[in-house]
């Protein structure tokens, strides 16, 4: 094979901006890389020196090596192979083209393109499809549940007020608590189905709102001897729905309390400016943490890390933050704790605004 001709054949296909091209041969029953070029190389945490002259096992994790060796072997046997993979947080599509002379493969040329954005869009589409299903389900059953639930709760209260056997009171209290829980789940369904209904934006002292939520949760934290610390350096005004943001903060604080062990631990909450146009709320605990496999699924409907969780709490939080044009990010390590960061748009020129307390 003429080397110059070979260069013309593959260099014209190099996706220099969105991928890379590589070559390998099979020597001593190992696949050895002989060439790699393209801007995507650095993004995936590699460089030519780590790849050229080396086998897969010298720069990739063992699980990826086993998978890719299957594709490499097929290509070396004369097949064109297409496969998807990920490395360094980048998703890619690769094509392996064998170069054959007289029926024998002399090298394989691979082209790789970055499909991370496409994968993100695909995941978002799947998420919206799930939310659509949840919404249809919610709209179909919420009213049917709420009507008999209202009757049951009313009758249970009447029975509690008129019962003569005091031993029955605790059981009636449990019934009422469980009916409140069912009603709360129905409300979550209704919000996910129609998040834009009953949204009332107003300018408010967001620092005070966080303080109020912390005071509300302090009795629950005190039961576990947990202290909630709030660090706020400036008074911040936001345009938001008070009840919805209160729901987000209380939900996240409750999660942090439940994840934190009893006695002497603390949860830190901070509110800071994040550039001129945004503010950042950070909630940090030293609790049990969340494994990476579960972390990726936290905002999926009906997925919960709690034994009795509905899998709607964090999803509802995300929907509320989305409605406020913000973002929520969760970082966690098992046995080390969890950090939740909420980014919200900042109100400018608040001097003449009427602020709600």
N, C-alpha and C positions, 0 to 999 in steps of 0.2 A: 504493500500500500504506500502511495506517495504521501509523505507527511504534509506537504503544502496543500495538496488537494484535500486531504483530510481536514485541515484547518478551515478551509473554505466551507466545507460541508457543515461543520458544526458551529463555527463562530457566528454565522449569520442567524442562527437560532438562539443565541444567548439572550435570555431575558435580563439584560443588565440592570434595569431599574427595579424589576419586581421579582427577580429570582436569581438562579445561578445554573451553570452547567458543570458537569463533572464527567470524568472518564475512569473506568477501571478495567483491570485485566484479572485473569485467574492464574495464580502462580503458586505451586506447591500446595494446591488444594485450598488456597486462601484468595479472597478478592482484595486486590491491592489497587488503591486509587492513584492515578497517574496525573490528574489534572483537575483543577476546580477554579472557577472564576464567576464573579457576579456580586452585586451589592447586598444580596440577601444573606451572604455568608456571615457577615459580621452580626446581623440582626439575630441569627440563631445561635450566636455565641461560638462560632468556629472561625478559623483562619486557614489559609492554604498550608501553612507549616504543620498544622495539626492533622491535615487530611492527606496531603500528597505523600506517597510512599508508605501509607499505613493501611491497615485493614480496619473493618468496621469496629471490631472489638477494642481498638486502641483509642477511639474517641466517642463511642456511643455507649449508653447503658446496655446491660446484657439483654433486657427484654426487647429493646429495639433492634439489637443485633440479630437475634433469632428471627424476628419478623422480616427484616430486610434481606437476610441471607436467602430466604425462600424466593423473594422477588429477583434477587441477583442471579440465583441459580437458574431460574426460568429464562431470564434474559440471556444468560451465557449459553443456554441450550437452543437459542434461536428465536425465542418469542419476544414480541413487543409487550412490555408490561407497564400498566398504569396503576398507580397506588397513591393513597393519601397518607400523610403522616404529620407529626408535630414535633418540634424541638425548640426549646427556649421560649415557649409561649407562642410560637409562630406555626400556623397551619399551612401546609403546602401540598401541592399536587405534583407528582413526579412521573416522568415518562422515561422508560429505559429502552433504547434502540440498539440492538446488537449489530455490529459491523462484521460481516462474514466474507471470507475469501475461500473459494473452492470448497464451500460447504462447512467451513470451520469458523467459529467465532474468534476474532483476533482482539477485539476490545468491545466495550459497551459504552455508549454515550448516553448520559442522563441529563434531562432538562427538568428544572424545578421552578415552579412559580408560586408566589405568595397568594394564598386564598383565605387569609385570616379575616378580611372584611366580609367576604362571602359567607364564611362560617358564622360570623357574628350576626349577619342579617338572617341567615337560616335559623339560628337559635332564637332570634327575636321573633321570627315568623311562627316558629313552633310555640313560643311562649304566648303570643297573641292568640294562636289557635286554642291553646289550653284555656286562656282567659275567656275566650268566646264561649267555650263549652261550659265553663263555670258560670258565666253570665246567664246563659240560656237556662241552665239548671236552677240558678238562683231565682230568676224571674218566674220560673214555672212553679216552684214549691214554696217560696218564702211566705207568700200571702196565705197559702193553704196551711202552713204550720202556725203562723202568727195568730190566726183567728181562733182556733181551738186552744192554743196556748194561753191566750188572754182569758178565756173562760175558765180554764183549769186553775190559773193563778188566782183569779177572783174567788172561785169557790174554795180554794185551799185557805185563803185568808179568812173567809167567813167561818170555815170549820175551826181554824185556829182560835178565833175570837170566842167561839161558843163551846168549845170542847171542855168537858169537865174533868177528864182524866189527864192530869198533868204529865203523865208518862208519854203521852202521844205528842206533846209539843215539840220535842227534839226531832221526831220523824217528820212533822209538818214543816219545820224549819229547813230540813234537808230537802224536802220536796220543793219548797219555794226557791232555795238556792240553786237547785238543778234546773228549775224552770227559767231562772234568770240566766243561767249558763246557755240554755238552748236559745233564749232570746238574743243573747250576745252573738252566738254563732249565726243566727238568721240575719242580724244587722250586718255582720261581716260579709255574708253572701250578698246582701242588697247593695253594699258599698262597692264590692268588686263588680257587680253587674252594671251599676250606674254610678260611677264615681263622681260625675260632674253635677249630680243633683244635690241640692241643699249645701252648696259651697258658698261661704260668705267671707270674702276677703276684706280685711280691715288693717289699718296700720296699728301696730301694737308694740309695746315694750317687750321684746323677746327675752331679754335677760330676766325680767320679772316672771314671765311665763315659765321659764325653766326652773326658777326658784320655787314657784307654786307647785310644779310637778314633783320636785324633790321633796318638799314638805309633805305632799300627799302620800309619797311612797315611804317616808321615814318610819312610820309605825311598822310596816312590813320588814324594813331593813333592820330595825331595832330588835325584832324578834329573833334575828340571827346574829345579833351583835355586830352588824355591818354598818359602817359609817359612809355616807355619801358626801363627797367633797366637791364643791362647785367653785371653779376658778373663772372669774369674769373680769377682764381688765377695762372694758369700755361698755357703756350702755348702748345697746343695739336695737334699732327699730326695723321691723320687717313687715311686709305686706303679706298677710297669711290668714288662713282660717283658724281661729283660736282653738275650736273644739277638735279639729282634725290634727293639728300639730300637738295638742295636749295628748291625744290618743297615741300618736307616734312616740312621744317622749316617755309616757307612762308604760307603754308596751316594752320599749327597749330597756327601761330601768328595771322593770319586773323581770325580764329575761336575765339581766345582769345579776340581780339579787338571787334568783333561783340557781344560777350557775356558780355562785360564790359560796364557799364553805363558811360555816358558822365561826364566830368568835374572832374578833380582832382584825378582820379584813376590811378593805375599803373599796369603794367605787368612785372613780374620779370623773367629773364632768367639766368640760371647759367650753367656752364660747369665745372665739377669736375672729378677727378680721382676716380674710383670705384674699388679699389683693383689694383693689378699690371697688370691685363690683360684687363681691361674695363674702359670706361669713361661713365659719366652720364650727359645727357642734361635734365634740368628740366625747364619747362615752367609753371608758376603759375599765375593765375588771380583771381580776387575777383568778378567775374561776377555772372550771374544768376544761374550757376550750372546746373547739370543734374540729374534728378530723377533716383533712382536705377533701376527702370523697364526699362528705356531707356539706362542706362549705359551698361547693359549687352548685348545690341544689336548694339552698335556703329560700330563694324567692320563687320556687315552683309551687303551684297550688297543690294543697293537700300533703305537702312534704313537711314533716316536723321531726325535730330531734327530741321532742318531749313524749313521754309515754302517753299522756292524755291530750296532746296537742292536736289542733284541727288542721294545722298547716296553712292557716289563712292569716295569722297575725303579722308575720314579716311581709307577706305579699301585700296586705293592706297598707302597711307602713310605706312600702315602695310605691304603691299607687298614689298615696297622699303626697309623698315627696315629688313624684313625677308631676302631679297636678300643680305643684308649687315651682315647677321649672328647676328643680334641684336634682341632686344625686345622692345615693347612699352606698357606702362601701364598707365591707366587713372583712377584717383580718383576724385570724385566730390560729393558735397553736395549742394542741392538746396539752393539758396540765399547766399551761402557761397563762392562759387568759385570752380575752377577746377585745378588739378595738373596733368601734363603730364610728365612722366619720360621715356626717351629713353636711353637704355643701348646699347653701341656699343663696339666691340672688339678694343683693343688698339694696336697700332703699336709699336713694340719694336725696340730698337737700331736705332733710326732715324737719327743719326749723319751723315751718309754717303748717305742719300736718297736725290734724286732730288725732291724738293717740288714744286708743282704747286701753283701759286698764284690765 
